[in-house]
Amino acid sequence: MCNLCASSQPWADECFYGDLVSPEGSGSADGEASSLPVYTYDQIATQLTHDYWGGSARSFDVTTGDTLYVDVTGLTASGQAMALQALDAWSHVSGLNFVEVNSDTAPTSTIIETTDAPHSPSNDYIVAAGEDFLGTLEATGDRDTVAVYMTAGQTFTFTLEGEGSSELADPYLYLLNASGAVLAQNDDAVGTDSALTYQATYTGYHYVQAGAFNDQGTGDYRLSVREGSLVADIVFDDTNSGAYCSSSVWNGTIQSSYVNVDPNWAGGANRTDGYYFQTYIHEIGHALGLGHAGNYNGSATYGVDNHYQNDSWQASIMSYFYQTENPNVDADFAYVVGPQVADILAVQALYGTPTSANSGDSIYGNGGNTGTYLDGVHDLSNHVSYTVFDTDGIDVFDFSDSSAHQVMDLREEMFSDLYGRDGNVGIARGTVIEQGRTGGGNDRIIGNDANNELRSGSGLDTVEGGLGRDAILGGSGNDSLSGDGGADLIEGSTGNNVIDGGDGSDLLIGDDVTLAMLTTLYPTWTPPADAQALIDSGSYLTLWEGIADEFGFV
């Protein structure tokens, strides 16, 4: 179970999370934290998948590309919107498909127990698809059995919940054949209520049995019979106070998970840039099998309850410590709007790594085109943090519309300082961003080992190409531009620039690159038809790769 902000209500004035306003530079004292180790992302991921649960992982019995069923009908409209968006965030990094179901359908009729239903298979009470049966377990060890006729191949869903003035506290559901052999059983599918979906293997009567966990409970119950597959793997509700998740687990396999988020939690607003949405992402992390980033639950104090130095939202949304609460984290406060680097490693360790996530030519930042809520998050009122997971395509970090001093780091598992905030955008392991663009501040761009196209705008900029064939455009201002290894094209543009091609066959131009210049330097090179348009738009990499290929530059 997870119960965030347990000591105070997050929507109350005295609770930090209720403000929806970012504290600036409010890091707490380090205390004992400096003597603790610094965890790698892999170690944090192992904490999430194994260590929190005592060394044994838990997950649904599915892999990337498979489907889990979710029921959000128990939430308000705002809760449903946030839950579905949070599920999309996890789907993107896990490859799991979340499909909505609604198991709470009204009965066509209700059968009421008048004489005690028998313990053994019997046709005393026959319940058809669409009907409910109301009964009572009158004594410890009592079980009630009703008959349901099913045709081979037909799928039914059975649910058993406590109901009435003397509610059965912990129902246990069985499905039997005519000889009394158990065909299926379930406990705690939705909170403490039970449910199961079953496809008949023979035509004839099947027997649904209502019992109590360990045969120890008594009380009233409602048994529902519906045709079709309606049992949700994850059920969302908002009837209880607080925010928490509970899961039914058998031999490391999650049978079902139940997520409750109070509709007034952190204000209950339908907004991406707030703690209400972040809580849904966190609790779904639990529902999928992730623990907390530290060995705490309910509340935690940095310097006391953390067992490694870098425990914070910066690495994992499953942490209890916001960025500025941890003095060892170089990041401004921001609400987290998706799984972070360690979370992505953890969920992929449980379910596998998807091969198609934003697999086209994606733009992040200015002109975002992913088709997800990330496209507009930097335009929201509150500051946000997220990690990009992208599997293919020629991808762009475009933050050229900002005049802030920015640090853009395109290496995997690194965070950038963009749009005036420190440490707000990360890159997941295995994600390659090929192009980076900054704006009018004094910026630093750090490339990766791919063929990068890096463009800094006006200002005093530093650009480091890294390995690969890079095209680097310095823009106006006095810049320091370096290519490192590989064959690089570097344009200084205006200003007094320091240019270093590094290893490899490089072309260094102190001024602006022109098509005439390239055809003069490489007279046997045949420019593509759109060469001038590429130069006009600053898209030099395509031209440079063609030249490098033709002349064998490495």
ABEGO torsion letter per residue (X at the ends): XBBBGAABBAABAABAAAAGBBBBGABBBAEAAAABBBBBAAAAAAAAAAAAAGGBBBBBBBBBGBBBBBBAAABBAAAAAAAAAAAAAAAAAAGBBBBBBBABBBBABBBBBABBBBABBBAABBBBBGBBBBBBBABBGBBBBBBBBBBBGBBBBBBBBBBEABBBABBBBBBBBAAGBBABBBBGABEABBBBBBBBABBEBBBBBBBBBGGABBEBBBBBBBBEBABBABBBBAABBEBBBBBBBBGGBBABBBBBBBAABGGGBBBABBAAAAAAAAAAAAAAGBBBABBBBGBBBBGAABABAABBAAABAABABBAAABAABBBBBBBBABBBAAAAAAAAAAAEBBABBGABBBBBEBGBAAGBAAAAAAABABBBBBBBBBABEBBBBBAAABABBBBBBABBGBBBBBGGBBGABBBBBGBBBABBBBBABBBBBBBBABBBBBBBBBEBBBBBAEBEBBBBBAEBEBBBBBAEBEBBBBBAEBEBBBBBAEBEBBBBBABBBBAAAAAAABAABBBBAAAAAAAAAGBAAAAAAAAAAAAGBX
